[in-house]
């Protein structure tokens, strides 16, 4: 039997495969294999899942100590220019023609870039804000209404009490929230309980909160099937009361919680700010 060549694959199958190879390969490797792969790489379906690299600065993807400097150097060679993170984000998002459903923002994303995502990605279902985007976190609430199909969101370190009410108003399908390395006080816990009635998956690993806050969440989030509070700061492990309240949660991960000696003396809302 004659072997079938990759370039002869049905276009729909080829697009499905190439959409999984990652941004760098899709930009800098796939298009140069053959004409059919180049054509497939330009299909919007290939750009539905956008996981941006981790850049150090919003104005320079060629930053000397960037972990993705090699990717940036290849971009510069292929496109004959040094793209800023904002320009690069626009360039990539534009390829999806509004079909993007998953996006992880690059670190130090700018307000201009975030607004572009809000306007050009109306079908977004998964939003990962990034770990070093505190400069844009306070403006995220005004864009939430653009993402009515949002189902999953990973927040940064601040402004949860402003973001979640907007999600409650505009994103009726959100079932998954991740907010690691952040402070969860009573205001944040109240926002989680009241704004996200359909919440099923909650990831708060390495976060900071007291037992009373956890009790609020356990009592209020009745539809949880997954709760991760591993390695949290603020209470000495789970006790019988917590375990009783968590009986309705099939997956409850809680190992490693501690109280630091200086915990009562620090500003919990800023202790994770870097």
Buried (B, 14 or more C-beta within 10 A) or exposed (E): EEEEEEEEBEEEEBBBBBBEEBBBEBBBBBBEBBEBBEEBBBBBBBBBBBEBBBBBEBEBBBBEEBEBBEBBBBBBEEEEEBBBBBBBBBEBBEBBEEBBBBBBBBBBBBBBBBBBBBEBBEBBBBBBBBBBBBBBBEBBBEBBEBBEBBBBBBBBBBBBBBBBBBBBEBBEEBBBBBBBBBBBBEBBBBBBBEBBEBBBBBBBBBBBBBBEBBBBBBEBBEEBBBBBBBBBBBBEEBEEEBEEBBEEBEEBBBEEBEBEEEBEEEEBBEBBEE
